[in-house]
Amino acid sequence: MISTAMAARMNAQINRELYSAYFYLGLSAQAEAANLKGTAAWFMAKHGEEMTHSLKMYRYLIDQDAAVQLSAVAAPPGEAAGVLDMFERTLAHEREVTAAINNLVDHALSEKDHATSVFLQWFVTEQIEEEATVNDILGRLRRFGDQGQALLMIDNELSAIAKQMKQLAASAGAGA
Ligand code: OFO
């Protein structure tokens, strides 16, 4: 059993994860509309990851005999100016999520809630990897731009990464 205050914070994080999923779904739709199949696949794979994150937290609350409280998910932002803008937004968004996860860990530690603190460590590590991946993509977009051939190349690369992400998700699901 976890405290009511901790459960409320975890419920807020479930909402943030669902918003993340929605945020990436919106970007995937924008990429589809621009005929950028690889970029769309990458954002769709991110959508899937975020849904998994929300469900991990959902399951944790249930396992801890705490109430799951779902609330309205905000609409994602409007149209991005291009792929560079999509990834600038992605990095800013992931940094906010990292800060939120760190706040959750701080709260768990302040309550001496070791179970929640240990549970959240997976998310701490996940955020490091997510920010690093996005930084890497952004580095190339900033250097080579998001038009013409450079865009085609990054779109192909994102397609390959999305395939790997899907395979990883499938093998994690099979092992669960
Ligand atoms: Fe939920 O992993 Fe980033 O946002």
Residues whose N, C-alpha, C, O or C-beta is under 5 A from the ligand:
A	BS01	OFO	E17 S20 E50 H53 V97 E130
